[in-house]
Amino acid sequence: MEKRERIYLFDTTLRDGQQTPGIDFSVEDKIAIADMLDQAGIDYVEGGYPGANPTDTAFFAARRTRSAKMTAFGMTKRAGVSASNDPGLAALIASNSDAVCLVAKSWDYHVDVALGITNDENLACIAESVAAVAASGKEAMVDCEHFFDGYKANRSYALACAKAAYDAGARWVVLCDTNGGTQPDEIAEIIADVIASGIPGTSLGIHAHNDTGQAVANSLVAVRAGVRQVQGTLNGIGERCGNANIITLAATLSLKQRYAERYVLGLNEEQLAELTALSHGFDELLNRAPDPQLPYVGASAFATKAGIHASALLKDPRTYEHVDPERVGNTRRVMVSDQGGKSNFINELKRRGITVARNDPRLDKLIAIVKERESMGYAYEGADASFELLALRELGSVPHFFHVESFRVMVERRYDSHGRVKTVSEAVVKLEIDGRQMMSVSEGDGPVNALDRAFRKDLGKFQSEIADLKLADYKVRILNGGTEAITRVLIESIDDDGVRWWTVGVSENIIDASFQALMDSITFKLMKNRALAGRVAAE
């Protein structure tokens, strides 16, 4: 077997990813994410632009990685100023970084309009800046911004920019599809020309944006064409439509034979198996729900719902799985739904530690109940905890923790003493625990929040058990039109163990639907605490 060529992964989550609307990393966030990337086996972690803002400056005040090369990002020197006298370039060189990535214009249109200098002055800025970084002992690289658009507009000048960086000592010349509109066949053709012009693929990188949904495809095409550094972001975040998803790239390059037999990455099998945890951990840090349909690592990436597909999957996973989910730390899910047959149910129950014979009449009853309830609007493939509780009630047992006698929610809209409109929500919940009557009252930001607070305000002897229970997400869907519509509520819960579970409620009344889901969530938490439920959620 021929020796495999090394592919280097360059993560720009902390710099380019921070351009994502709604994302603003603190110094502590950056330090935590850098550590996550370092442990994941990423080769380069681009931390930001030291000197440009307080956050990035503070991040580069100390070394933040052990194995990955910390990379500072910044501009080439300004025209008319020597490299030694440019304060921006000096800050990059002085930072606690192993490498410096300089952004350079490679489209003559941008040189004229954005920089307002001549093409030759831009080439000199690139060459002198790279030389200064290399002379400092740091690894120098250049992001050739808008390279592919620049190449199509003026091939010779775009190539001259890349060549100026390489000749001056750049370890990497990164070709950027900044606008994200270049097509895969164009990527391959242009990279072949760059290599033919005298820059070896071992010194070339690719930086792809996802504006046509092809950032990962363009990156893979670039690898096949010869580049050996690939840039991306965690979960594909980034401005506009995002960047290439570095997790998808790492998995594909490692697990697909056409790449794995030719190339090797810096992450090992153990780190590959942590990709799902990396993806979800990053979303948790951002305080957002993970995308269930992300390739490889999404909760639905290896989920099958249709009966025929599920039956085949249970006989041989290869029928509907392109890779073994455990290789990336994910799990197989054969979901229960109105489309599922006995095989689906038996498998899902078995995974939850519930054993039932195929000819057990209780199984037939459970299937009938699920199908009837889903026809009413319940969605158990998206509410694993509610399904498990339903199954345990029909096939096993659920302890009698509490009984809700009644609840009441009031919403009052009034004017305060300053004449401003104020809306107040108040909820009352009456419970019975071990024969003891209890009543809790609470206000909240809206009726559901008030109900949740009242429900969890005093759960008697179980109160300490739900102290770490948090509602991570709340989703409402109207299942038919009009003011008398059926409403489905899905609630995502999480506790300090990091376990997530989903519960569902359906009613003509949104408050009642919410309360159903809340009751299931608390019951599931109490069951989980006793190791009576939650095996799948805890995997």
Secondary structure as GFF3:
##gff-version 3
##sequence-region A 1 539
A	DSSP	beta_strand	5	6	.	.	.	ID=ss1
A	DSSP	beta_strand	8	11	.	.	.	ID=ss2
A	DSSP	three_ten_helix	17	19	.	.	.	ID=ss3
A	DSSP	alpha_helix	27	39	.	.	.	ID=ss4
A	DSSP	beta_strand	44	48	.	.	.	ID=ss5
A	DSSP	alpha_helix	54	59	.	.	.	ID=ss6
A	DSSP	beta_strand	69	75	.	.	.	ID=ss7
A	DSSP	three_ten_helix	83	85	.	.	.	ID=ss8
A	DSSP	alpha_helix	87	94	.	.	.	ID=ss9
A	DSSP	beta_strand	99	105	.	.	.	ID=ss10
A	DSSP	alpha_helix	108	110	.	.	.	ID=ss11
A	DSSP	pi_helix	111	115	.	.	.	ID=ss12
A	DSSP	alpha_helix	119	135	.	.	.	ID=ss13
A	DSSP	beta_strand	139	145	.	.	.	ID=ss14
A	DSSP	alpha_helix	147	153	.	.	.	ID=ss15
A	DSSP	alpha_helix	155	167	.	.	.	ID=ss16
A	DSSP	beta_strand	172	177	.	.	.	ID=ss17
A	DSSP	alpha_helix	184	196	.	.	.	ID=ss18
A	DSSP	three_ten_helix	201	203	.	.	.	ID=ss19
A	DSSP	beta_strand	204	208	.	.	.	ID=ss20
A	DSSP	alpha_helix	215	225	.	.	.	ID=ss21
A	DSSP	beta_strand	229	232	.	.	.	ID=ss22
A	DSSP	three_ten_helix	234	236	.	.	.	ID=ss23
A	DSSP	alpha_helix	246	255	.	.	.	ID=ss24
A	DSSP	alpha_helix	257	260	.	.	.	ID=ss25
A	DSSP	beta_strand	263	264	.	.	.	ID=ss26
A	DSSP	alpha_helix	269	272	.	.	.	ID=ss27
A	DSSP	alpha_helix	275	285	.	.	.	ID=ss28
A	DSSP	beta_strand	303	304	.	.	.	ID=ss29
A	DSSP	alpha_helix	307	315	.	.	.	ID=ss30
A	DSSP	three_ten_helix	317	319	.	.	.	ID=ss31
A	DSSP	three_ten_helix	325	328	.	.	.	ID=ss32
A	DSSP	beta_strand	333	334	.	.	.	ID=ss33
A	DSSP	alpha_helix	342	351	.	.	.	ID=ss34
A	DSSP	alpha_helix	361	376	.	.	.	ID=ss35
A	DSSP	three_ten_helix	380	382	.	.	.	ID=ss36
A	DSSP	alpha_helix	384	395	.	.	.	ID=ss37
A	DSSP	beta_strand	403	415	.	.	.	ID=ss38
A	DSSP	beta_strand	421	433	.	.	.	ID=ss39
A	DSSP	beta_strand	436	444	.	.	.	ID=ss40
A	DSSP	alpha_helix	447	457	.	.	.	ID=ss41
A	DSSP	three_ten_helix	460	466	.	.	.	ID=ss42
A	DSSP	beta_strand	470	478	.	.	.	ID=ss43
A	DSSP	beta_strand	487	494	.	.	.	ID=ss44
A	DSSP	beta_strand	500	507	.	.	.	ID=ss45
A	DSSP	alpha_helix	510	529	.	.	.	ID=ss46
###
